[in-house]
Amino acid sequence: MKLLLSNDDGAMAPGLQALSQACSAAGHSVCVVAPDRDRSGASNSLTLDRPLKTSKLENGFYSVNGTPTDCVNLGMNTLCEAEPERVLSGINSGANLGDDVIYSGTVAAAMEGRFLRYAPIAISLVGNQHFSTAAQVLMDVLPKLKALNLPERTVININVPDLPYEKLKGIEVTRLGHRHRCDPPVKTQNPRGKDYYWISGVGQGDDAGPGTDFHAISNGKVSITAVQVDMTGYDGNSILQAQLSTQDRS
């Protein structure tokens, strides 16, 4: 396949290098376009207030001074010699479970590839050691995912336990769990006495029972979740429609 690879950890991140090596070894044609620095938490943001600068690195990767979404946009439309068939984003250093997908630059990079022939894939290692495990998992499932007739604009979100490959307990198709609210920002001061704030880390799993991505990971299993780009709340729309229709009649 013709693959466009990106991430939110930066063009020199070990997870991206592991992903590129695995895809190339499997015979895929690879184009890599990634941010020039860590852009974790960038979500689906596009850079609209300045032009973007690209640099081609010695290993053939393109580095962009923009967001993960910028990178995939440029890759699909300009930088890749042939139009990619699928976007792979990762391998992220750290989890993208539950509510993480709202903020994740890894998932956002994949989501930008939603118009291509095959459903884009975001893959994350729940840790920062066994990137080769996550790469092998993706190579295992990629042929099976190619044949699936998924709904349009579906993103496949994969999380892999930070374990040696042989210690994985299997693969589970899951739903997104939910996290507790995060802790308050941490207040600091600079030498001049001006206040600054650090955003706190994510909350722990709240809805994390059987069937969720949290539960699969905690039990040593790979979690695979189909995420829909369509954010319409259909149940909520039905309630709104019933309520507003009643008001119209009154």
DRENKE-654558 format. One record per residue (C-alpha): residue number from 1; residue in one letter; x, y, z. Coordinates in steps of 0.2 Angstrom, whole numbers, plus 5000, padded with zeros to 4 digits. Layout:
// residues N
<NUM, A, <X, Y, Z>>
...
// end
This chain:
// residues 250
<1, M, <5000, 5000, 5000>>
<2, K, <5005, 5018, 4998>>
<3, L, <5005, 5025, 5016>>
<4, L, <5007, 5042, 5023>>
<5, L, <5014, 5041, 5041>>
<6, S, <5013, 5055, 5054>>
<7, N, <5012, 5058, 5072>>
<8, D, <5012, 5071, 5086>>
<9, D, <5028, 5067, 5095>>
<10, G, <5039, 5075, 5081>>
<11, A, <5049, 5069, 5066>>
<12, M, <5063, 5062, 5076>>
<13, A, <5052, 5052, 5088>>
<14, P, <5057, 5033, 5091>>
<15, G, <5039, 5027, 5088>>
<16, L, <5038, 5035, 5071>>
<17, Q, <5055, 5028, 5066>>
<18, A, <5049, 5011, 5072>>
<19, L, <5033, 5012, 5062>>
<20, S, <5042, 5018, 5046>>
<21, Q, <5054, 5003, 5047>>
<22, A, <5041, 4991, 5050>>
<23, C, <5030, 4997, 5035>>
<24, S, <5045, 4998, 5024>>
<25, A, <5050, 4980, 5029>>
<26, A, <5033, 4974, 5025>>
<27, G, <5034, 4981, 5007>>
<28, H, <5023, 4996, 5009>>
<29, S, <5028, 5012, 5000>>
<30, V, <5030, 5025, 5014>>
<31, C, <5029, 5044, 5014>>
<32, V, <5033, 5052, 5031>>
<33, V, <5027, 5070, 5036>>
<34, A, <5028, 5075, 5054>>
<35, P, <5029, 5090, 5066>>
<36, D, <5047, 5097, 5069>>
<37, R, <5044, 5096, 5088>>
<38, D, <5032, 5088, 5100>>
<39, R, <5014, 5093, 5097>>
<40, S, <5005, 5082, 5109>>
<41, G, <4987, 5089, 5113>>
<42, A, <4986, 5099, 5097>>
<43, S, <4970, 5090, 5092>>
<44, N, <4963, 5094, 5075>>
<45, S, <4970, 5112, 5074>>
<46, L, <4976, 5119, 5058>>
<47, T, <4989, 5133, 5056>>
<48, L, <4980, 5148, 5048>>
<49, D, <4990, 5163, 5054>>
<50, R, <5007, 5160, 5045>>
<51, P, <5014, 5150, 5031>>
<52, L, <5022, 5133, 5035>>
<53, K, <5040, 5128, 5032>>
<54, T, <5045, 5110, 5027>>
<55, S, <5062, 5102, 5028>>
<56, K, <5068, 5086, 5021>>
<57, L, <5078, 5076, 5034>>
<58, E, <5093, 5065, 5030>>
<59, N, <5082, 5049, 5032>>
<60, G, <5069, 5055, 5020>>
<61, F, <5056, 5061, 5032>>
<62, Y, <5048, 5078, 5030>>
<63, S, <5048, 5089, 5045>>
<64, V, <5035, 5103, 5046>>
<65, N, <5034, 5118, 5058>>
<66, G, <5015, 5115, 5061>>
<67, T, <5002, 5103, 5069>>
<68, P, <4999, 5085, 5065>>
<69, T, <4984, 5090, 5055>>
<70, D, <4995, 5102, 5045>>
<71, C, <5007, 5088, 5041>>
<72, V, <4994, 5076, 5034>>
<73, N, <4986, 5089, 5024>>
<74, L, <5003, 5094, 5016>>
<75, G, <5007, 5076, 5014>>
<76, M, <4991, 5071, 5005>>
<77, N, <4990, 5086, 4994>>
<78, T, <5009, 5091, 4991>>
<79, L, <5023, 5082, 4998>>
<80, C, <5020, 5064, 4994>>
<81, E, <5024, 5059, 4976>>
<82, A, <5009, 5048, 4974>>
<83, E, <4992, 5050, 4983>>
<84, P, <4992, 5039, 4999>>
<85, E, <4979, 5026, 5001>>
<86, R, <4979, 5026, 5020>>
<87, V, <4986, 5037, 5034>>
<88, L, <4995, 5029, 5049>>
<89, S, <4998, 5040, 5064>>
<90, G, <5010, 5035, 5078>>
<91, I, <5017, 5025, 5086>>
<92, N, <5013, 5037, 5100>>
<93, S, <5023, 5037, 5116>>
<94, G, <5008, 5036, 5128>>
<95, A, <4990, 5031, 5129>>
<96, N, <4976, 5038, 5118>>
<97, L, <4961, 5030, 5128>>
<98, G, <4944, 5036, 5131>>
<99, D, <4943, 5055, 5131>>
<100, D, <4961, 5057, 5126>>
<101, V, <4955, 5055, 5108>>
<102, I, <4947, 5073, 5109>>
<103, Y, <4964, 5081, 5112>>
<104, S, <4975, 5069, 5104>>
<105, G, <4986, 5075, 5090>>
<106, T, <4990, 5057, 5085>>
<107, V, <4971, 5053, 5082>>
<108, A, <4969, 5070, 5074>>
<109, A, <4983, 5066, 5061>>
<110, A, <4974, 5050, 5057>>
<111, M, <4957, 5059, 5056>>
<112, E, <4964, 5071, 5042>>
<113, G, <4966, 5055, 5031>>
<114, R, <4948, 5051, 5032>>
<115, F, <4945, 5055, 5014>>
<116, L, <4957, 5042, 5007>>
<117, R, <4953, 5025, 5001>>
<118, Y, <4956, 5016, 5017>>
<119, A, <4951, 5020, 5035>>
<120, P, <4965, 5029, 5044>>
<121, I, <4974, 5021, 5059>>
<122, A, <4980, 5029, 5075>>
<123, I, <4992, 5018, 5085>>
<124, S, <4998, 5022, 5103>>
<125, L, <5010, 5012, 5115>>
<126, V, <5004, 5014, 5133>>
<127, G, <5021, 5018, 5138>>
<128, N, <5038, 5022, 5130>>
<129, Q, <5048, 5006, 5129>>
<130, H, <5041, 4992, 5117>>
<131, F, <5038, 5002, 5101>>
<132, S, <5043, 4986, 5091>>
<133, T, <5028, 4977, 5100>>
<134, A, <5016, 4990, 5093>>
<135, A, <5024, 4990, 5076>>
<136, Q, <5022, 4971, 5075>>
<137, V, <5004, 4972, 5081>>
<138, L, <5000, 4984, 5067>>
<139, M, <5008, 4973, 5054>>
<140, D, <4998, 4959, 5060>>
<141, V, <4981, 4967, 5059>>
<142, L, <4984, 4979, 5044>>
<143, P, <4980, 4965, 5030>>
<144, K, <4964, 4961, 5039>>
<145, L, <4959, 4979, 5041>>
<146, K, <4962, 4983, 5023>>
<147, A, <4948, 4971, 5018>>
<148, L, <4935, 4978, 5030>>
<149, N, <4920, 4988, 5023>>
<150, L, <4920, 5001, 5037>>
<151, P, <4908, 5016, 5036>>
<152, E, <4915, 5032, 5028>>
<153, R, <4925, 5043, 5039>>
<154, T, <4929, 5030, 5052>>
<155, V, <4946, 5031, 5061>>
<156, I, <4953, 5015, 5069>>
<157, N, <4961, 5019, 5086>>
<158, I, <4973, 5006, 5092>>
<159, N, <4982, 5005, 5110>>
<160, V, <4995, 4993, 5114>>
<161, P, <5001, 4988, 5131>>
<162, D, <5020, 4992, 5134>>
<163, L, <5025, 4974, 5135>>
<164, P, <5036, 4962, 5125>>
<165, Y, <5026, 4955, 5110>>
<166, E, <5025, 4937, 5117>>
<167, K, <5017, 4943, 5133>>
<168, L, <5002, 4951, 5125>>
<169, K, <4986, 4943, 5130>>
<170, G, <4977, 4945, 5113>>
<171, I, <4967, 4958, 5104>>
<172, E, <4950, 4965, 5110>>
<173, V, <4938, 4977, 5100>>
<174, T, <4932, 4990, 5113>>
<175, R, <4922, 5005, 5115>>
<176, L, <4930, 5021, 5122>>
<177, G, <4930, 5023, 5141>>
<178, H, <4930, 5039, 5150>>
<179, R, <4942, 5048, 5162>>
<180, H, <4939, 5057, 5178>>
<181, R, <4941, 5076, 5177>>
<182, C, <4959, 5081, 5178>>
<183, D, <4967, 5090, 5192>>
<184, P, <4967, 5109, 5193>>
<185, P, <4981, 5118, 5184>>
<186, V, <4998, 5120, 5193>>
<187, K, <5002, 5138, 5197>>
<188, T, <5020, 5144, 5196>>
<189, Q, <5029, 5161, 5195>>
<190, N, <5043, 5167, 5185>>
<191, P, <5057, 5177, 5193>>
<192, R, <5048, 5193, 5190>>
<193, G, <5033, 5187, 5201>>
<194, K, <5021, 5184, 5186>>
<195, D, <5009, 5170, 5187>>
<196, Y, <5010, 5155, 5175>>
<197, Y, <5000, 5139, 5174>>
<198, W, <5004, 5121, 5169>>
<199, I, <4990, 5111, 5163>>
<200, S, <4988, 5095, 5174>>
<201, G, <4989, 5077, 5168>>
<202, V, <4974, 5067, 5162>>
<203, G, <4962, 5060, 5175>>
<204, Q, <4961, 5042, 5179>>
<205, G, <4949, 5030, 5171>>
<206, D, <4931, 5033, 5177>>
<207, D, <4921, 5022, 5165>>
<208, A, <4934, 5009, 5163>>
<209, G, <4925, 4992, 5165>>
<210, P, <4924, 4977, 5154>>
<211, G, <4922, 4981, 5136>>
<212, T, <4931, 4998, 5137>>
<213, D, <4949, 5002, 5130>>
<214, F, <4955, 5005, 5148>>
<215, H, <4950, 4987, 5153>>
<216, A, <4958, 4979, 5139>>
<217, I, <4974, 4988, 5142>>
<218, S, <4974, 4984, 5160>>
<219, N, <4972, 4966, 5156>>
<220, G, <4987, 4965, 5144>>
<221, K, <4976, 4966, 5128>>
<222, V, <4978, 4976, 5113>>
<223, S, <4963, 4988, 5111>>
<224, I, <4955, 4992, 5094>>
<225, T, <4941, 5005, 5093>>
<226, A, <4932, 5012, 5078>>
<227, V, <4930, 5030, 5081>>
<228, Q, <4917, 5040, 5070>>
<229, V, <4921, 5057, 5064>>
<230, D, <4902, 5061, 5063>>
<231, M, <4900, 5069, 5080>>
<232, T, <4881, 5071, 5079>>
<233, G, <4872, 5066, 5095>>
<234, Y, <4858, 5057, 5087>>
<235, D, <4849, 5052, 5103>>
<236, G, <4851, 5070, 5109>>
<237, N, <4844, 5077, 5092>>
<238, S, <4828, 5066, 5094>>
<239, I, <4825, 5073, 5112>>
<240, L, <4828, 5091, 5105>>
<241, Q, <4817, 5088, 5090>>
<242, A, <4803, 5081, 5101>>
<243, Q, <4804, 5096, 5114>>
<244, L, <4805, 5110, 5100>>
<245, S, <4791, 5102, 5090>>
<246, T, <4780, 5103, 5106>>
<247, Q, <4785, 5121, 5108>>
<248, D, <4781, 5125, 5090>>
<249, R, <4763, 5118, 5092>>
<250, S, <4760, 5129, 5108>>
// end
